[in-house]
Amino acid sequence: MAAKRLTKAQIVAELAEKTGLTKREVAAVFDGLRDLIKRELGRRGPGEFVIPDIIKLKLKKTPAAKNKKFRNPGTGEVIFKDVPAGRKLRATPLKKLKDLVL
């Protein structure tokens, strides 16, 4: 049976223990990282954020589509709908993370 994932409190506690920082300082680092990601991936940011040696986050803009075809798999009915433009978030693991985990 696989182990359960760590909670935020457990992550903060382990990082505090390994780095010698207090739990409050580690939590402040996470808050700062979250604010930085929000700024970089926000409407006015460049749309890309890299956490070195771990992951690359990138926003992709999807264009609007008029009369896009959809099919209901249960009934086989085909319908056409307009789809508004949107944004998608893509997370790509970097090579050092892949080497570490895989």
C-alpha positions, 0 to 999 in steps of 0.5 A: 500500500502506498504511503499518504502524501504529506500535509502542508503542516508536515512539509513546513515542519520537515523543512524547518527541521532540515534548514534550521529555520522556524516553522513561521519562517518556512511558512513565510517563504511559501507565502512569498513563493505563492505571491511571486508565482501569482505576479509572474503568471498573472495578467501583467506578468510574462506567463512563465515561472521556473523554480530552479531544478524543480519545475517550470510553470507556463500559461498558454492562451487558448483562442475562442472557437465558434461552433465547436463540435462536441459529441455526447458519448452516452447518446452519440448526439452532436452539438455545436457550442461557442467556446470563449478564449481561455488560459491553461496552466502547464507544469513541466518537471525539469531534468534534475527533478526527473533524475531525482525521482525517476 
